[in-house]
Structure formats: C-alpha cells, structure tokens
Amino acid sequence: MTDFASFSRHLDDVHKAARIVIEKKSSKAHWPPLISEKTGEDEIQISFAEPAVVWNAPMRGSSTGSRIKRTIVMSGHFSFSNNVLDKAGANVEIYETAPADNGGWSLTLLDAMHFDIEGKIFQTPFHPMFHVQFGKNKRIGEDDIRKIVCELSRLRPDQVTMDRSLETPSRDIRIPTPQMDYMSVLAMVVADYFCDSHSGKEVRTGFRNLLRKVMHASNPARSSSQSRNLENRWNPEKTGPFCASHWYQESCM
C-alpha cells in the first residue's frame, strides 16, 4: 500500500518549490494538511482536509501594478490501488479579487473546472480517461474559502465578500487532457499566473525545480494505471498518429 508519510513528504516538497515562485509576486499560499482513508485491502485514498488557496495572485504572469488580483482555490484527491495511482481528481476555482468599500476584499468567481482521472477498470466507453469539465464542485465550500482568505489577508470575515453565482452551460463537455492530477494543476497555475517570457532567473529556476519535483521518480502519482494504459494503447503502426481519440476506451477496440 502507498505510504502516506512518504506521499505527504513529496507533496510538501512540491509545495515548497511552488511557494518560492509564488512569493516572488508578493502572493501567499495556504497548503492544507492531507488525510488518508483505507478504501480496500490494498487501496488508499489521500485527499486534502480543506482547500489549497493562493492569495493575491496577479491577473496573469505578465501583470504589473494592477489593484485587481486573483484568488486561486484548489483541491485534489488521489486513489492508489496496489501502490499505483488508479483514479484521481483535482478542482480549481479562479476569483477576481478587488478592493471593497469597507477596506476589505470582494471575491467574484470567474471560472471553475475539475480534472478527472477515470479508474482503469471502471472507465466508461464515452468518458476520456483524463478530462476536464467546467463548473463548480461540491468538494470546495464557501465557508472554508472565506476562513482561509481571512487568515492570509489578516481580515475579519465581514471584510471579505464572495459571489460564487457562476453559470456554466457547457459543464457537460468532457475535454480530453494529459494526466492532470493536483500536482500538475498546481504547476499549470504557477506557470500561467506567476511566470512569463520576461521572468527573471530566480523565477525560471524556481519553476524548473517545481517541474522536477512533480516529475520525480519519488512521486507515486507521477504515472497512473491509465497513463500506462494509454502508452500501451497508442501504437502508431496500428492506430496512426497520437491524438485525443486515444483517451477513449473505444480506441483500443
């Protein structure tokens, strides 16, 4: 069974690498504790006790000087079977963070998405093994977000207002992706909000170190059973160029 303590240490290393880049833009991060649950004889699920929050992020990697900021909220879970990542999910919500009249902040949800890794055995024919869907997820609660934001911003709860009334009419579309577990989602967030072509040496080095941590052999979630299944499924001699169709169960027929 996957060792919970070893996984926690590796995720701590990933978070430390991400924090170095995040703090270069005067932003702060809250990394929550992990919890584990035995879900079978040789199965364990590891998840966050509360959301991860990046506070006071810039609007994009190239932003300078704007009073409008972003708050990025993430969560994730990993299910291991016989020491192999079998299925997982990650959620991300992006908030516009603007100064409020009461001296606090107003958070408005701009976008939300969740990334899924379908279990190898239970993948249905029409669900890509790795995919993203738009829309809020019940795993993230407003009270948890407000509490963490208040801690990071040193404000009272009444100084932080939130609007999560996001409509997502396209939430039923499953877009095939690479394997996007929580650590890959975090790397994506750091790249897009904290790095750009003009980033200095420290930021470039920090992001490169983050990628190394995510891809390191000590990361038990680096490669899932489905990613191995995808490697076996894609055979250019039989099925042509590598393309999104290979993410679907039907492609191996």
Contacts in CASP RR format, 6 or more apart in sequence:
PFRMAT RR
TARGET T0000
AUTHOR 0000-0000-0000
METHOD contacts of the structure
MODEL  1
MTDFASFSRHLDDVHKAARIVIEKKSSKAHWPPLISEKTGEDEIQISFAE
PAVVWNAPMRGSSTGSRIKRTIVMSGHFSFSNNVLDKAGANVEIYETAPA
DNGGWSLTLLDAMHFDIEGKIFQTPFHPMFHVQFGKNKRIGEDDIRKIVC
ELSRLRPDQVTMDRSLETPSRDIRIPTPQMDYMSVLAMVVADYFCDSHSG
KEVRTGFRNLLRKVMHASNPARSSSQSRNLENRWNPEKTGPFCASHWYQE
SCM
1 38 0 8 1.000
1 42 0 8 1.000
1 43 0 8 1.000
1 44 0 8 1.000
1 80 0 8 1.000
1 82 0 8 1.000
1 83 0 8 1.000
2 44 0 8 1.000
2 46 0 8 1.000
2 80 0 8 1.000
2 83 0 8 1.000
2 220 0 8 1.000
4 34 0 8 1.000
4 36 0 8 1.000
4 44 0 8 1.000
4 46 0 8 1.000
6 218 0 8 1.000
6 220 0 8 1.000
7 34 0 8 1.000
7 46 0 8 1.000
7 78 0 8 1.000
7 220 0 8 1.000
7 221 0 8 1.000
8 34 0 8 1.000
10 213 0 8 1.000
10 216 0 8 1.000
10 218 0 8 1.000
10 219 0 8 1.000
10 220 0 8 1.000
11 34 0 8 1.000
11 183 0 8 1.000
12 31 0 8 1.000
13 213 0 8 1.000
14 183 0 8 1.000
14 186 0 8 1.000
14 210 0 8 1.000
14 213 0 8 1.000
14 214 0 8 1.000
14 219 0 8 1.000
15 29 0 8 1.000
15 31 0 8 1.000
15 186 0 8 1.000
17 206 0 8 1.000
17 209 0 8 1.000
17 210 0 8 1.000
17 212 0 8 1.000
17 213 0 8 1.000
18 29 0 8 1.000
18 186 0 8 1.000
18 187 0 8 1.000
18 190 0 8 1.000
18 210 0 8 1.000
19 29 0 8 1.000
19 31 0 8 1.000
20 202 0 8 1.000
20 206 0 8 1.000
20 209 0 8 1.000
21 190 0 8 1.000
21 194 0 8 1.000
21 195 0 8 1.000
21 203 0 8 1.000
21 206 0 8 1.000
21 207 0 8 1.000
21 210 0 8 1.000
22 28 0 8 1.000
22 29 0 8 1.000
22 54 0 8 1.000
22 57 0 8 1.000
22 190 0 8 1.000
22 194 0 8 1.000
23 29 0 8 1.000
24 194 0 8 1.000
24 202 0 8 1.000
24 203 0 8 1.000
25 57 0 8 1.000
25 58 0 8 1.000
25 61 0 8 1.000
25 193 0 8 1.000
25 194 0 8 1.000
26 56 0 8 1.000
27 54 0 8 1.000
27 55 0 8 1.000
27 56 0 8 1.000
27 57 0 8 1.000
27 58 0 8 1.000
27 194 0 8 1.000
28 54 0 8 1.000
28 55 0 8 1.000
28 56 0 8 1.000
28 152 0 8 1.000
29 52 0 8 1.000
29 53 0 8 1.000
29 54 0 8 1.000
29 55 0 8 1.000
30 52 0 8 1.000
30 53 0 8 1.000
30 54 0 8 1.000
30 55 0 8 1.000
30 148 0 8 1.000
30 151 0 8 1.000
30 152 0 8 1.000
31 52 0 8 1.000
32 48 0 8 1.000
32 49 0 8 1.000
32 50 0 8 1.000
32 51 0 8 1.000
32 52 0 8 1.000
33 48 0 8 1.000
33 49 0 8 1.000
34 46 0 8 1.000
34 47 0 8 1.000
34 48 0 8 1.000
34 49 0 8 1.000
35 46 0 8 1.000
35 47 0 8 1.000
35 48 0 8 1.000
35 49 0 8 1.000
36 44 0 8 1.000
36 45 0 8 1.000
36 46 0 8 1.000
36 47 0 8 1.000
37 44 0 8 1.000
37 45 0 8 1.000
37 47 0 8 1.000
38 44 0 8 1.000
39 45 0 8 1.000
39 79 0 8 1.000
42 81 0 8 1.000
42 82 0 8 1.000
42 83 0 8 1.000
43 79 0 8 1.000
43 80 0 8 1.000
43 81 0 8 1.000
43 82 0 8 1.000
43 86 0 8 1.000
44 79 0 8 1.000
44 80 0 8 1.000
45 77 0 8 1.000
45 78 0 8 1.000
45 79 0 8 1.000
45 80 0 8 1.000
46 77 0 8 1.000
46 78 0 8 1.000
46 79 0 8 1.000
46 80 0 8 1.000
47 75 0 8 1.000
47 76 0 8 1.000
47 77 0 8 1.000
47 78 0 8 1.000
48 75 0 8 1.000
48 76 0 8 1.000
48 77 0 8 1.000
50 144 0 8 1.000
50 148 0 8 1.000
51 73 0 8 1.000
51 74 0 8 1.000
51 75 0 8 1.000
51 140 0 8 1.000
51 141 0 8 1.000
51 144 0 8 1.000
51 145 0 8 1.000
51 148 0 8 1.000
52 73 0 8 1.000
52 74 0 8 1.000
52 75 0 8 1.000
52 186 0 8 1.000
53 71 0 8 1.000
53 72 0 8 1.000
53 73 0 8 1.000
53 74 0 8 1.000
53 145 0 8 1.000
53 148 0 8 1.000
53 149 0 8 1.000
53 152 0 8 1.000
54 71 0 8 1.000
54 72 0 8 1.000
54 74 0 8 1.000
54 189 0 8 1.000
54 193 0 8 1.000
55 71 0 8 1.000
55 97 0 8 1.000
55 149 0 8 1.000
55 152 0 8 1.000
55 153 0 8 1.000
56 69 0 8 1.000
56 71 0 8 1.000
56 97 0 8 1.000
56 152 0 8 1.000
56 153 0 8 1.000
57 69 0 8 1.000
57 70 0 8 1.000
57 71 0 8 1.000
57 72 0 8 1.000
57 193 0 8 1.000
57 194 0 8 1.000
58 64 0 8 1.000
58 66 0 8 1.000
58 69 0 8 1.000
58 70 0 8 1.000
58 193 0 8 1.000
58 194 0 8 1.000
59 66 0 8 1.000
59 68 0 8 1.000
59 69 0 8 1.000
59 70 0 8 1.000
60 192 0 8 1.000
60 193 0 8 1.000
60 196 0 8 1.000
61 192 0 8 1.000
61 193 0 8 1.000
61 194 0 8 1.000
61 195 0 8 1.000
61 196 0 8 1.000
61 199 0 8 1.000
62 196 0 8 1.000
62 197 0 8 1.000
62 198 0 8 1.000
67 98 0 8 1.000
67 99 0 8 1.000
68 96 0 8 1.000
68 97 0 8 1.000
68 98 0 8 1.000
69 96 0 8 1.000
69 97 0 8 1.000
69 98 0 8 1.000
70 94 0 8 1.000
70 95 0 8 1.000
70 96 0 8 1.000
70 97 0 8 1.000
70 193 0 8 1.000
71 94 0 8 1.000
71 95 0 8 1.000
71 97 0 8 1.000
71 107 0 8 1.000
71 149 0 8 1.000
72 92 0 8 1.000
72 93 0 8 1.000
72 94 0 8 1.000
72 95 0 8 1.000
72 189 0 8 1.000
72 193 0 8 1.000
73 91 0 8 1.000
73 92 0 8 1.000
73 93 0 8 1.000
73 95 0 8 1.000
73 140 0 8 1.000
73 145 0 8 1.000
74 90 0 8 1.000
74 91 0 8 1.000
74 92 0 8 1.000
74 93 0 8 1.000
74 182 0 8 1.000
74 185 0 8 1.000
74 186 0 8 1.000
74 189 0 8 1.000
75 90 0 8 1.000
75 91 0 8 1.000
75 137 0 8 1.000
75 139 0 8 1.000
75 140 0 8 1.000
75 182 0 8 1.000
76 88 0 8 1.000
76 89 0 8 1.000
76 90 0 8 1.000
76 91 0 8 1.000
76 139 0 8 1.000
76 181 0 8 1.000
76 182 0 8 1.000
77 88 0 8 1.000
77 89 0 8 1.000
77 90 0 8 1.000
77 139 0 8 1.000
77 182 0 8 1.000
78 85 0 8 1.000
78 88 0 8 1.000
78 89 0 8 1.000
78 181 0 8 1.000
78 182 0 8 1.000
78 221 0 8 1.000
79 85 0 8 1.000
79 86 0 8 1.000
79 87 0 8 1.000
79 88 0 8 1.000
80 86 0 8 1.000
80 220 0 8 1.000
81 225 0 8 1.000
83 220 0 8 1.000
84 220 0 8 1.000
84 224 0 8 1.000
84 225 0 8 1.000
85 117 0 8 1.000
85 181 0 8 1.000
85 220 0 8 1.000
85 221 0 8 1.000
85 223 0 8 1.000
85 224 0 8 1.000
85 225 0 8 1.000
86 119 0 8 1.000
86 120 0 8 1.000
86 121 0 8 1.000
86 224 0 8 1.000
86 225 0 8 1.000
86 226 0 8 1.000
87 116 0 8 1.000
87 117 0 8 1.000
87 118 0 8 1.000
87 119 0 8 1.000
87 120 0 8 1.000
87 122 0 8 1.000
87 224 0 8 1.000
87 226 0 8 1.000
88 116 0 8 1.000
88 117 0 8 1.000
88 181 0 8 1.000
88 182 0 8 1.000
88 221 0 8 1.000
88 224 0 8 1.000
89 114 0 8 1.000
89 115 0 8 1.000
89 116 0 8 1.000
89 117 0 8 1.000
89 181 0 8 1.000
89 182 0 8 1.000
90 114 0 8 1.000
90 115 0 8 1.000
90 180 0 8 1.000
90 181 0 8 1.000
90 182 0 8 1.000
90 184 0 8 1.000
90 185 0 8 1.000
91 112 0 8 1.000
91 113 0 8 1.000
91 114 0 8 1.000
91 115 0 8 1.000
91 137 0 8 1.000
91 139 0 8 1.000
91 140 0 8 1.000
92 112 0 8 1.000
92 113 0 8 1.000
92 114 0 8 1.000
92 115 0 8 1.000
92 185 0 8 1.000
92 189 0 8 1.000
93 109 0 8 1.000
93 111 0 8 1.000
93 112 0 8 1.000
93 136 0 8 1.000
93 140 0 8 1.000
94 109 0 8 1.000
94 110 0 8 1.000
94 111 0 8 1.000
94 112 0 8 1.000
95 107 0 8 1.000
95 108 0 8 1.000
95 109 0 8 1.000
95 110 0 8 1.000
95 162 0 8 1.000
96 107 0 8 1.000
96 108 0 8 1.000
96 110 0 8 1.000
97 105 0 8 1.000
97 106 0 8 1.000
97 107 0 8 1.000
98 105 0 8 1.000
98 106 0 8 1.000
98 108 0 8 1.000
99 105 0 8 1.000
99 106 0 8 1.000
100 106 0 8 1.000
100 159 0 8 1.000
100 161 0 8 1.000
102 158 0 8 1.000
102 159 0 8 1.000
103 159 0 8 1.000
104 153 0 8 1.000
104 155 0 8 1.000
104 159 0 8 1.000
104 160 0 8 1.000
105 149 0 8 1.000
105 153 0 8 1.000
105 155 0 8 1.000
105 159 0 8 1.000
105 160 0 8 1.000
105 161 0 8 1.000
106 161 0 8 1.000
106 162 0 8 1.000
106 163 0 8 1.000
107 145 0 8 1.000
107 149 0 8 1.000
107 160 0 8 1.000
107 161 0 8 1.000
107 162 0 8 1.000
107 163 0 8 1.000
108 162 0 8 1.000
108 163 0 8 1.000
109 136 0 8 1.000
109 162 0 8 1.000
109 163 0 8 1.000
109 164 0 8 1.000
109 165 0 8 1.000
109 166 0 8 1.000
110 166 0 8 1.000
111 134 0 8 1.000
111 166 0 8 1.000
112 134 0 8 1.000
112 135 0 8 1.000
112 136 0 8 1.000
112 137 0 8 1.000
112 166 0 8 1.000
112 168 0 8 1.000
113 132 0 8 1.000
113 133 0 8 1.000
113 134 0 8 1.000
113 135 0 8 1.000
114 132 0 8 1.000
114 133 0 8 1.000
114 135 0 8 1.000
114 137 0 8 1.000
115 130 0 8 1.000
115 131 0 8 1.000
115 132 0 8 1.000
115 177 0 8 1.000
115 180 0 8 1.000
115 181 0 8 1.000
115 185 0 8 1.000
116 127 0 8 1.000
116 130 0 8 1.000
116 131 0 8 1.000
116 132 0 8 1.000
116 133 0 8 1.000
116 174 0 8 1.000
117 129 0 8 1.000
117 130 0 8 1.000
117 179 0 8 1.000
117 180 0 8 1.000
117 181 0 8 1.000
117 224 0 8 1.000
117 226 0 8 1.000
118 124 0 8 1.000
118 127 0 8 1.000
118 128 0 8 1.000
118 129 0 8 1.000
118 130 0 8 1.000
118 131 0 8 1.000
118 226 0 8 1.000
119 129 0 8 1.000
119 225 0 8 1.000
119 226 0 8 1.000
120 129 0 8 1.000
120 224 0 8 1.000
120 225 0 8 1.000
120 226 0 8 1.000
120 229 0 8 1.000
123 129 0 8 1.000
123 226 0 8 1.000
123 249 0 8 1.000
124 249 0 8 1.000
125 248 0 8 1.000
125 249 0 8 1.000
125 250 0 8 1.000
126 248 0 8 1.000
126 250 0 8 1.000
127 174 0 8 1.000
127 248 0 8 1.000
127 249 0 8 1.000
128 174 0 8 1.000
128 175 0 8 1.000
128 176 0 8 1.000
128 177 0 8 1.000
128 244 0 8 1.000
128 247 0 8 1.000
128 248 0 8 1.000
129 226 0 8 1.000
129 229 0 8 1.000
129 230 0 8 1.000
129 247 0 8 1.000
129 248 0 8 1.000
129 249 0 8 1.000
130 176 0 8 1.000
130 177 0 8 1.000
130 178 0 8 1.000
130 179 0 8 1.000
130 180 0 8 1.000
130 226 0 8 1.000
130 247 0 8 1.000
131 174 0 8 1.000
131 175 0 8 1.000
131 176 0 8 1.000
131 177 0 8 1.000
131 247 0 8 1.000
132 174 0 8 1.000
132 175 0 8 1.000
132 177 0 8 1.000
132 180 0 8 1.000
133 171 0 8 1.000
133 172 0 8 1.000
133 173 0 8 1.000
133 174 0 8 1.000
133 175 0 8 1.000
134 168 0 8 1.000
134 170 0 8 1.000
134 171 0 8 1.000
134 173 0 8 1.000
135 166 0 8 1.000
135 168 0 8 1.000
135 171 0 8 1.000
136 164 0 8 1.000
136 166 0 8 1.000
136 168 0 8 1.000
142 162 0 8 1.000
142 164 0 8 1.000
145 162 0 8 1.000
146 157 0 8 1.000
146 160 0 8 1.000
146 162 0 8 1.000
147 157 0 8 1.000
149 155 0 8 1.000
149 160 0 8 1.000
150 156 0 8 1.000
150 157 0 8 1.000
150 159 0 8 1.000
150 160 0 8 1.000
153 160 0 8 1.000
176 244 0 8 1.000
176 247 0 8 1.000
176 248 0 8 1.000
178 184 0 8 1.000
179 223 0 8 1.000
179 224 0 8 1.000
179 226 0 8 1.000
179 227 0 8 1.000
180 188 0 8 1.000
181 221 0 8 1.000
181 224 0 8 1.000
183 214 0 8 1.000
183 219 0 8 1.000
183 221 0 8 1.000
184 214 0 8 1.000
186 210 0 8 1.000
186 214 0 8 1.000
187 210 0 8 1.000
187 211 0 8 1.000
187 214 0 8 1.000
190 207 0 8 1.000
190 210 0 8 1.000
191 207 0 8 1.000
194 203 0 8 1.000
194 207 0 8 1.000
195 203 0 8 1.000
195 204 0 8 1.000
195 207 0 8 1.000
199 207 0 8 1.000
213 219 0 8 1.000
214 222 0 8 1.000
215 222 0 8 1.000
216 222 0 8 1.000
230 246 0 8 1.000
230 247 0 8 1.000
233 239 0 8 1.000
233 246 0 8 1.000
233 251 0 8 1.000
233 252 0 8 1.000
234 242 0 8 1.000
234 246 0 8 1.000
236 242 0 8 1.000
239 246 0 8 1.000
239 251 0 8 1.000
245 251 0 8 1.000
END
